[in-house]
Amino acid sequence: MQDVIKVHCFGCGSLNERGLQIKSHWAGPEELVCRWQPQPFHIGHPGVVYGGMIASVVDCHAMWTAMAAHCRDSGIEMDGTALPFAYVTGKLSVSYLKPAVIDQPLELRARVVDKGERRSTVECVVLQRGQECARAEVIAVRVQPLA
Ligand SMILES: CCCCC/C=C\C/C=C\C/C=C\C/C=C\CCCC(=O)SCCNC(=O)CCNC(=O)[C@H](O)C(C)(C)COP(=O)(O)OP(=O)(O)OC[C@H]1O[C@@H](n2cnc3c(N)ncnc32)[C@H](O)[C@@H]1OP(=O)(O)O
């Protein structure tokens, strides 16, 4: 989706050449997946992914999950034309369950589990080699399109 809707965000913006450039895709009727390979310098401790990086990737993937689900629910095409809204992070809560190693990709699986008028609650699990290394609850709030 981030190749179609281009933003400047450090985590997901295809317009940010120094950013993480994460990509999110539908993987089933409710779930979006993101696969991301940490770089050797994304460490907290040698060999272990810095938790803040995991939080950053989760943050963006959760926003795109909220955005994609809202587009689906509202019949809005994500075809590259400007969206009539944006989602921003209201709250991000991450539980780190196991260390993630630096030389293996992370797989994030997220879905909207509750939706208010403007708020979407997104749950996201972070897997590495099929094992859950983190899980998160993220609150995304729909706002006016950002300039
Ligand atoms: C305005 C932010 C500017 C920064 C934007 C930066 C990047 C975004 C760029 C492009 C977007 C494109 C793609 C998206 C992908 C990634 C985006 C990256 C994510 C970010 O990096 S983004 C930066 C960090 N983020 C902020 O910079 C937010 C600062 N903050 C505020 O701008 C306000 O605080 C706001 C708008 C959050 C709420 O303000 P408000 O007045 O509109 O809200 P209001 O009270 O009306 O609540 C409405 C409903 O949200 C619930 N709600 C509100 N706040 C909550 C909270 N904190 N916790 C739990 N629930 C909350 C209520 O309970 C109610 O829920 P319900 O709908 O169920 O009634």
The ligand as a Gaussian input file, in Angstrom:
#p B3LYP/6-31G(d) Opt

LIG

0 1
 C       -1.883000      15.507000      14.303000
 C       -0.603000      14.673000      14.299000
 C        0.464000      15.175000      13.341000
 C        1.629000      14.182000      13.137000
 C        1.403000      13.275000      11.957000
 C        2.590000      12.519000      11.607000
 C        2.605000      11.535000      10.691000
 C        1.378000      11.059000       9.932000
 C        1.665000      11.152000       8.478000
 C        0.913000      10.619000       7.486000
 C       -0.223000       9.654000       7.683000
 C       -0.061000       8.614000       6.688000
 C        0.074000       7.321000       6.992000
 C       -0.120000       6.799000       8.360000
 C        1.029000       5.997000       8.740000
 C        1.821000       6.260000       9.771000
 C        1.628000       7.390000      10.650000
 C        2.703000       7.399000      11.702000
 C        2.105000       7.463000      13.036000
 C        2.590000       8.661000      13.768000
 O        3.735000       8.765000      14.059000
 S        1.471000       9.873000      14.220000
 C        2.443000      10.955000      15.250000
 C        2.254000      10.667000      16.711000
 N        0.922000      11.013000      17.144000
 C        0.541000      12.277000      17.320000
 O        1.279000      13.200000      17.132000
 C       -0.887000      12.467000      17.813000
 C       -0.955000      13.690000      18.762000
 N       -2.284000      13.759000      19.346000
 C       -3.315000      14.347000      18.711000
 O       -3.200000      14.960000      17.677000
 C       -4.648000      14.202000      19.369000
 O       -4.523000      13.958000      20.737000
 C       -5.499000      13.075000      18.709000
 C       -5.744000      13.404000      17.218000
 C       -4.779000      11.695000      18.847000
 C       -6.834000      12.979000      19.414000
 O       -7.335000      14.279000      19.570000
 P       -8.872000      14.599000      19.260000
 O       -9.247000      15.866000      19.983000
 O       -9.114000      14.554000      17.806000
 O       -9.533000      13.355000      19.941000
 P      -10.941000      13.130000      20.620000
 O      -10.841000      13.452000      22.064000
 O      -12.011000      13.785000      19.795000
 O      -11.061000      11.524000      20.493000
 C      -11.409000      10.862000      19.264000
 C      -11.402000       9.370000      19.566000
 O      -10.050000       8.936000      19.823000
 C       -9.897000       8.441000      21.148000
 N       -8.584000       8.926000      21.648000
 C       -8.035000      10.124000      21.410000
 N       -6.814000      10.203000      21.926000
 C       -6.580000       9.016000      22.496000
 C       -5.466000       8.495000      23.193000
 N       -4.356000       9.216000      23.390000
 N       -5.538000       7.242000      23.658000
 C       -6.642000       6.502000      23.434000
 N       -7.731000       6.935000      22.762000
 C       -7.686000       8.195000      22.320000
 C      -11.083000       8.984000      21.923000
 O      -11.418000       8.172000      23.012000
 C      -12.169000       8.991000      20.832000
 O      -12.625000       7.654000      20.630000
 P      -14.047000       7.252000      19.960000
 O      -13.932000       7.496000      18.466000
 O      -14.205000       5.812000      20.272000
 O      -15.057000       8.150000      20.601000

